[in-house]
Amino acid sequence: MNIAGRTLTPAVVEALTYWPRLVHAEEPKPVDLAVLPHFFNGLLSELPWWDNIWRVTYVEPANPREFASDHDRQRSRFTEVSVPGILGGGAGQTLPFLGRVRFESDRLLRFQAKIGDMVVGPALSEAGTHEPHPFGAVLRKLMDNRGVSVKDVARRTYRAMSTIYAAQSGGRNPHPILVREIAGALDIPEADLAAIAGVDDGMSDVTKNASEQPGGRQ
């Protein structure tokens, strides 16, 4: 499912930028939101595992999360909105739906949906291959910004270069101990990097001591 660069129709752009909940100098003219269920259903139907019995049947006006602006303190080239709605299935079953759409002018950049408690969206890898952990891309950027190489981080953390490569590529889920060591190597607050990695920045003394034993590092 590759959505980046697709062109949105004028009607879809109009519906995605209809924000009546915001304070306006003039009340926005109502638009037809009926194009959005069809838009979302088309994207969901491209997921290879999607059951087309389930359809977006109702949507509300979008809530803007970020919008294109040239303002000095709010520069952004894209618009991102969240569209709440309802997903209906067979036998009258329903689930809450939230579609998040990022676009630039009439060009679609990103789509993600939350259905009940489940978040779905386009994968970064082909079917049947490992999906990289998003921390890897952030770690690469942090290292690039500081001019720190994989060899540098491996030396500072006393880790194998293969371990740092795996973390940087997203091939390994970030472990709290490894995240703590990388934070020290990059001179970043441990709690900040733990929050970015999505791991608990707390670590028991037992776990900490175990990591310091011979053979405790990779």
Beta strands, then each sheet from edge to edge (+ up, - down):
strand 1: 55-59
strand 2: 63-66
strand 3: 79-88
strand 4: 94-104
strand 5: 107-115
strand 6: 118-120
sheet 1: 1+ 3- 2+
sheet 2: 1+ 3- 4+ 5- 6+
end
